[in-house]
Amino acid sequence: MSPAGIAEVGGDSSYAAFKRQGAKVKLITNQQVAELINADDSIQAMREAFRTMEQGAQQARVRTSAGGVMLSTMGAIVPGAQVAGTKIYTTINGKFQFVIVLFSTETGQPLATIEADTMTAFRTAAATAVATDALAGAGASTLSVIGSGVQARSHIEALLKVRSFKEVLVAGRTVPDAFAKEIAAQTGVATKAVSMQDAVAGADVLVTVTRAQTPLFSGELLREGTFVAAVGASKATVRELDDAAIARAAAIVVEWKLQAQQEAGDLVMCAPGIVDWDKVAELGQALNGTMGYAAQPGDIVIYKSIGVGLEDIAMAGMVYRKACQKYSW
């Protein structure tokens, strides 16, 4: 075993060793991921990954099911980070277990196997933070979050890195009072539990991170100028936003259009004519200046996230580099 209990298989221990035959393949655990990275690191990694997205390539998600088990894979080649890899995960009774297999793009050698449950929470929220920073109004003061799970917590932490919100409103199927108190204590930002309708109507930035299968609220409740990040639904058969919300959007941004056209239920379930895919932009375009959208006062902008391989492999590359530095591999 290496320092801090990281398992090894094979030859040498330094980063350069992976250019030689017989290099050791590291196993990095969820606990070690949590010790290696934070929200700031994750946001930086996501910003760079999407800004240079066109330099690499992605594999869309593939799902296979049998006997109550779903096996899913998604991956990417990220030349700027010198890594390629695949995230593999199971879904059983609604619970997920994630692993990433990471390779060097210089040699093709396997670098690491990384438990990715902790990393997935970081990367999803970080991507939303990057989108918020690029697309939300500079004066946004109220963050509303619908949901009270792991992703809700991660999103609040990440979005507070890119905007100085004066208050956070949290809502769900039931009013999450205990969750609101925890967030207030952790962040120092005034946080209160409200009804879903009040959360929507009061938001400058609205994040939905639920497992809803049907729309959570009427899109007519959105006030002008709201930035919406719809994060919870990642299948073509489920959605958090209704047609009214989508129809009111002056701009719609996704991570990767090819995959969004297959999986973004919030968009693909809309009635004909609601979504013009030719006008849907990718997050990378919002970052590199090629989106072609000029924000106007009062515009509603929607960022629809489903999670893509680029996020996972860019994050894994960052985790691996930090592990090399910390453990002197």
Secondary structure, DSSP 4 states (H G I P E B T S, - for coil): --GGG-EEESS--SGGGGGSTTPPEEEE-HHHHHHH--HHHHHHHHHHHHHTGGGSEEEEEEEEEETTEEEEEEEEEEGGGTEEEEEEEEEETTEEEEEEEEEETTT--EEEEEE-HHHHHHHHHHHHHHHHHHHS-TT--EEEEE--SHHHHHHHHHHTTTS--SEEEEE-SS--HHHHHHHHHHH-SEEEE--HHHHHHT-SEEEE----SS-SS-GGGPPTT-EEEE-S--STT--SS-HHHHHHEEEEEES-HHHHHHH-HHHHTSPTTS--GGGPEEHHHHHHT-S-----TT-EEEEE----HHHHHHHHHHHHHHHHHHHT-
